[in-house]
Amino acid sequence: MIKVTTLDKREMVLNAELIERIESVPETVITLTSGKKILVTQTAAEIVELVIAYRRRILQPVELRD
C-alpha cells in the first residue's frame, strides 16, 4: 500500500499491486487494473519510488523488518 494525495488534497492509501499505468498529462493520472483513474499531486517519478519502497518492504525477510 502507498499513500497518495488527490488533487483536492485528500490523502488515500492505494494498493500498489493494482496500478496498471501512470501518466503525466500534466497532472499525474494513476490507472488501476479495474480501469479506475485517480488524479494525484505526486509526480510519476514519486509514485514509482513509493511503489519500489513498498515492494522492498514486503519482500524483506521478517527478521529484518521494523
PATI-373707 format. One record per residue (C-alpha): residue in one letter; y, x, z. Coordinates in steps of 0.25 Angstrom, whole numbers, plus 5000, padded with zeros to 4 digits. Example, Ala and Ser with C-alpha at 12.3 -4.5 7.8 and 13.67 -1.06 7.14 Angstrom:
PATI-373707
<tordren><type>a</type><Y>4982</Y><X>5049</X><Z>5031</Z></tordren>
<tordren><type>s</type><Y>4996</Y><X>5055</X><Z>5029</Z></tordren>
***
This chain:
PATI-373707
<tordren><type>m</type><Y>5000</Y><X>5000</X><Z>5000</Z></tordren>
<tordren><type>i</type><Y>5014</Y><X>5005</X><Z>4997</Z></tordren>
<tordren><type>k</type><Y>5027</Y><X>5000</X><Z>5002</Z></tordren>
<tordren><type>v</type><Y>5038</Y><X>4996</X><Z>4991</Z></tordren>
<tordren><type>t</type><Y>5051</Y><X>4989</X><Z>4991</Z></tordren>
<tordren><type>t</type><Y>5054</Y><X>4978</X><Z>4982</Z></tordren>
<tordren><type>l</type><Y>5068</Y><X>4976</X><Z>4975</Z></tordren>
<tordren><type>d</type><Y>5072</Y><X>4966</X><Z>4985</Z></tordren>
<tordren><type>k</type><Y>5070</Y><X>4977</X><Z>4996</Z></tordren>
<tordren><type>r</type><Y>5057</Y><X>4970</X><Z>5001</Z></tordren>
<tordren><type>e</type><Y>5046</Y><X>4980</X><Z>5006</Z></tordren>
<tordren><type>m</type><Y>5032</Y><X>4977</X><Z>5001</Z></tordren>
<tordren><type>v</type><Y>5019</Y><X>4984</X><Z>5003</Z></tordren>
<tordren><type>l</type><Y>5011</Y><X>4985</X><Z>4990</Z></tordren>
<tordren><type>n</type><Y>4997</Y><X>4988</X><Z>4987</Z></tordren>
<tordren><type>a</type><Y>4998</Y><X>5001</X><Z>4979</Z></tordren>
<tordren><type>e</type><Y>4984</Y><X>4999</X><Z>4973</Z></tordren>
<tordren><type>l</type><Y>4989</Y><X>4987</X><Z>4965</Z></tordren>
<tordren><type>i</type><Y>5000</Y><X>4994</X><Z>4958</Z></tordren>
<tordren><type>e</type><Y>4997</Y><X>4994</X><Z>4943</Z></tordren>
<tordren><type>r</type><Y>5010</Y><X>5000</X><Z>4938</Z></tordren>
<tordren><type>i</type><Y>5024</Y><X>5004</X><Z>4942</Z></tordren>
<tordren><type>e</type><Y>5036</Y><X>5003</X><Z>4933</Z></tordren>
<tordren><type>s</type><Y>5051</Y><X>5007</X><Z>4933</Z></tordren>
<tordren><type>v</type><Y>5059</Y><X>4997</X><Z>4925</Z></tordren>
<tordren><type>p</type><Y>5070</Y><X>5001</X><Z>4932</Z></tordren>
<tordren><type>e</type><Y>5065</Y><X>4995</X><Z>4945</Z></tordren>
<tordren><type>t</type><Y>5050</Y><X>4998</X><Z>4949</Z></tordren>
<tordren><type>v</type><Y>5040</Y><X>4988</X><Z>4946</Z></tordren>
<tordren><type>i</type><Y>5026</Y><X>4989</X><Z>4952</Z></tordren>
<tordren><type>t</type><Y>5016</Y><X>4981</X><Z>4945</Z></tordren>
<tordren><type>l</type><Y>5003</Y><X>4977</X><Z>4953</Z></tordren>
<tordren><type>t</type><Y>4989</Y><X>4975</X><Z>4947</Z></tordren>
<tordren><type>s</type><Y>4992</Y><X>4960</X><Z>4949</Z></tordren>
<tordren><type>g</type><Y>5004</Y><X>4960</X><Z>4939</Z></tordren>
<tordren><type>k</type><Y>5014</Y><X>4958</X><Z>4950</Z></tordren>
<tordren><type>k</type><Y>5026</Y><X>4967</X><Z>4949</Z></tordren>
<tordren><type>i</type><Y>5034</Y><X>4972</X><Z>4961</Z></tordren>
<tordren><type>l</type><Y>5048</Y><X>4978</X><Z>4959</Z></tordren>
<tordren><type>v</type><Y>5051</Y><X>4989</X><Z>4969</Z></tordren>
<tordren><type>t</type><Y>5062</Y><X>4998</X><Z>4973</Z></tordren>
<tordren><type>q</type><Y>5053</Y><X>5011</X><Z>4973</Z></tordren>
<tordren><type>t</type><Y>5052</Y><X>5019</X><Z>4961</Z></tordren>
<tordren><type>a</type><Y>5039</Y><X>5020</X><Z>4953</Z></tordren>
<tordren><type>a</type><Y>5038</Y><X>5035</X><Z>4958</Z></tordren>
<tordren><type>e</type><Y>5040</Y><X>5030</X><Z>4972</Z></tordren>
<tordren><type>i</type><Y>5029</Y><X>5019</X><Z>4970</Z></tordren>
<tordren><type>v</type><Y>5019</Y><X>5030</X><Z>4964</Z></tordren>
<tordren><type>e</type><Y>5022</Y><X>5039</X><Z>4977</Z></tordren>
<tordren><type>l</type><Y>5019</Y><X>5027</X><Z>4986</Z></tordren>
<tordren><type>v</type><Y>5006</Y><X>5024</X><Z>4979</Z></tordren>
<tordren><type>i</type><Y>5002</Y><X>5039</X><Z>4979</Z></tordren>
<tordren><type>a</type><Y>5005</Y><X>5040</X><Z>4994</Z></tordren>
<tordren><type>y</type><Y>4997</Y><X>5027</X><Z>4997</Z></tordren>
<tordren><type>r</type><Y>4985</Y><X>5031</X><Z>4989</Z></tordren>
<tordren><type>r</type><Y>4985</Y><X>5045</X><Z>4996</Z></tordren>
<tordren><type>r</type><Y>4985</Y><X>5037</X><Z>5010</Z></tordren>
<tordren><type>i</type><Y>4974</Y><X>5028</X><Z>5006</Z></tordren>
<tordren><type>l</type><Y>4965</Y><X>5040</X><Z>5000</Z></tordren>
<tordren><type>q</type><Y>4968</Y><X>5049</X><Z>5012</Z></tordren>
<tordren><type>p</type><Y>4956</Y><X>5051</X><Z>5021</Z></tordren>
<tordren><type>v</type><Y>4956</Y><X>5043</X><Z>5034</Z></tordren>
<tordren><type>e</type><Y>4957</Y><X>5054</X><Z>5044</Z></tordren>
<tordren><type>l</type><Y>4970</Y><X>5059</X><Z>5037</Z></tordren>
<tordren><type>r</type><Y>4978</Y><X>5046</X><Z>5037</Z></tordren>
<tordren><type>d</type><Y>4989</Y><X>5044</X><Z>5047</Z></tordren>
***
